[in-house]
């Protein structure tokens, strides 16, 4: 069984914590970027959907002679 000096152990834990913080930060940035891309794509889809609904409603109103 090997003995580890508490100072060495503490220093190693501090280094691991710093690396873990950096990894978490990068992962959060990647997720945020993917969220922005997904939000833009959903917004475009909703825009087309509402545009099509307005076109259909307007066409129906014209056919029915209301407009």
N, C-alpha and C positions, 0 to 999 in steps of 0.2 A: 504494500500500500504506500503510495507516494504522498508526501506532505506538501501542501501548497501554502506558500507564505500569504497571509491575509492581505498584505499590501499589493502583491502581484495579482491576487484574485480580484481585489477591488479595482485595480487599474484595468484589468481585462474586462470586467463588467462595464466600466465606464466607456471603453472603446466599443463594446458590443452595443451599448445603449445609443451611442452616437450614430453608429451604422444603422441601427434599427429606426431611429428618427429620420434619417435620410431616405431610407427605403419607403417608410410610410408616407413621407412628403411626396416623393416621386409617384407613388401609387395613387395618392389623392389627386395630384395634378393630371395624371393620365385619365382617371375616372371623370374628373371635371371636364376635360377636353372632349371625351366621348359623350358626356351628357349634353354639352353644347351642340355637338354635331347631330345627335339624336333629336334634340329640341328643334333645331333648324329644319330637319327633314319632316318632322311631325307638323311643324308650322306650314311648310309648303303643301303638305297633303291636305291639311285643313283649309288652306286657301283655295286649292282646286275644288275641294268638296263644296264649300260655300259658294264659290263662283258658279259651279254647275247647278246648285240648287236655285240660285237667283235666276240663272238663265232659264231653267225649266219653269219656274214660277212665272217669270215674265212672258215666256212663250205661251203658257196656259192662259194667262190673262188676255193676251192678244188674240188667241184663238176663240176665247169665249166672248170677245167683243167688249170687254170691260175697259180696255185701254185703246 
